[in-house]
């Protein structure tokens, strides 16, 4: 697989994660968004598969296989690699690299992400499995939302439990769309029984 080359402006639009450019909010003046008590970045690093998201403009050409891979930087921040397939028949993979840094040392759950200077977006961890097997990422205006998992599939009961907690955080679960994941050149369902 060779990565598809795209122009820098398209890349910026696709991957300025969580920049408040568009999206949906479940309330006109939401309460402050709470984050998890603590994120251990050494446990957070690694590959995450996108299970579901609020549809957004910068990912509209991603048809499957969306992942985010994080690695620790020497300065305490994270390197970010986001990928998705635009075309499975020709296996056209789109990649973008960025950096993330903690803006709340008390919890390490509020970060900023930048894929193209000077633009950055909020990256807030609002739900996290104690074993770091799933995470829910949002931002204070509730325009963006991602559910990520360590594996391409997430247990359907776990998914439903996540959905049940979203309204108390000011998110509308009905706006989520599932993300197809591809393994060994075949589609997999995102949820398992």
Secondary structure, 3 states (H helix, E strand, C coil): CCECCCCHHHHHHHHCCCCCCCCCCCCCCCCCCCCCCCCCHHHHCEEEEEEEEECCHHHCCCCEEEEEEEEECCCCCEEEEEEEEEECCCCEEEEEEEEEEECCCCCCCEEEEEEECCEEEEEEEEEECCCCCEEEEECCCCCCEEEEECCCCEEHHHHHHHHHHHHHHCCCHHHEEECCEEECCEEECCEEC
